């Protein structure tokens, strides 16, 4: 049944992003799908992150994050940044520092840079709220990569419960 629930959740429309974080002279980036706009005024984005994730410490120390929007042609990039934190995932990818020092991918479809404004517990994750301070649309004709198109790349089918409680 957990595969059925995983398939059900893949019907929720969401994109695939590479989240960049930085603190001091340390940088990291990871693949995420749980990002959403939450306010027009001020312009806010929310990111759902597991507080046990290796990048959570950089997020809270650096008090900022970037959201790099991936195109449909960048499934391999999503897979790369979804890999283990034991390697320097940014070493083989072209990127630059944003205003707050967060990694901005040169080949992304678009990017946002956000200053962390707060957090809210959300089950086994934390919702990190970020005020958008900068952004750019780099490939206006490209279609964004969606979570459904990644299949079970993240292994989420094994994590979902067997039934609703």
Residue pairs with C-beta under 8 A, 6 or more apart in sequence:
1 162
1 163
2 157
2 158
2 159
2 160
2 161
2 162
3 157
5 160
5 161
5 162
5 163
5 164
6 152
6 156
6 157
6 160
9 156
9 160
10 147
10 148
11 148
12 147
13 146
13 148
14 33
14 34
14 35
14 36
14 146
14 147
15 33
15 35
15 69
15 70
15 144
15 145
15 146
15 147
16 31
16 32
16 33
16 70
16 78
16 144
16 145
16 146
16 147
16 149
16 150
17 31
17 32
17 33
17 35
17 67
17 68
17 69
17 70
18 29
18 30
18 31
18 32
18 68
18 70
18 77
18 78
18 81
18 105
18 108
19 29
19 30
19 31
19 32
19 35
19 47
19 49
19 55
19 65
19 66
19 67
19 68
20 27
20 28
20 29
20 65
20 66
20 68
20 95
20 98
20 102
20 103
20 104
20 105
21 27
21 28
21 29
21 55
21 58
21 59
21 62
21 64
21 65
21 66
21 102
21 103
22 28
22 58
22 62
22 64
22 97
22 100
22 101
22 102
22 103
23 57
23 58
23 61
23 62
24 61
24 62
26 58
27 58
27 90
27 101
27 102
27 103
28 54
28 55
28 58
28 85
28 89
28 90
28 103
29 55
29 68
29 81
29 89
29 90
29 95
29 103
29 105
30 53
30 54
30 55
30 81
30 82
30 85
30 89
31 78
31 79
31 81
31 82
31 154
32 47
32 48
32 49
33 147
33 150
33 154
34 47
34 48
34 125
35 45
35 46
35 47
35 48
35 67
36 45
36 46
37 43
37 44
37 45
37 46
38 44
38 45
38 46
38 129
42 131
43 131
43 132
44 117
44 129
44 130
44 131
44 132
45 67
45 112
45 114
45 129
45 130
45 132
46 127
46 128
46 129
46 130
47 65
47 67
47 127
47 128
47 130
48 122
48 125
48 126
48 127
48 128
49 55
49 56
49 59
49 125
49 126
49 128
50 56
50 124
50 125
50 126
51 125
51 126
54 85
55 85
56 126
59 65
59 116
59 128
60 116
60 119
62 100
62 101
62 102
62 116
63 100
63 115
63 116
64 98
64 100
64 101
64 102
64 113
64 114
64 115
64 116
64 130
65 102
65 113
65 114
65 116
65 128
65 130
66 98
66 102
66 103
66 104
66 111
66 112
66 113
66 114
67 111
67 112
67 114
68 103
68 104
68 105
68 108
68 110
68 111
69 108
69 109
69 110
69 111
69 112
69 144
70 77
70 78
70 108
70 109
70 144
70 145
71 108
71 109
71 139
71 142
71 143
71 144
71 145
72 142
72 143
72 144
72 145
72 146
72 149
73 142
74 107
74 108
74 109
74 145
75 145
75 149
75 150
75 153
77 93
77 105
77 107
78 145
78 150
78 153
79 153
80 89
80 92
80 93
81 89
82 153
82 154
83 89
90 103
93 105
93 107
94 105
94 106
94 107
95 103
95 104
95 105
95 106
96 103
96 104
96 106
97 103
97 104
98 104
98 111
98 113
98 134
99 113
99 133
99 134
100 113
100 115
100 133
102 113
104 111
104 113
105 111
107 138
108 138
108 139
109 137
109 138
109 139
109 142
109 144
110 135
110 136
110 137
110 138
110 139
111 135
111 136
111 138
112 132
112 134
112 135
113 132
113 133
113 134
113 135
114 130
114 131
114 132
114 133
115 130
115 131
115 133
116 128
116 129
116 130
117 129
117 130
117 131
118 128
118 129
119 126
119 127
119 128
119 129
120 126
120 127
120 129
121 127
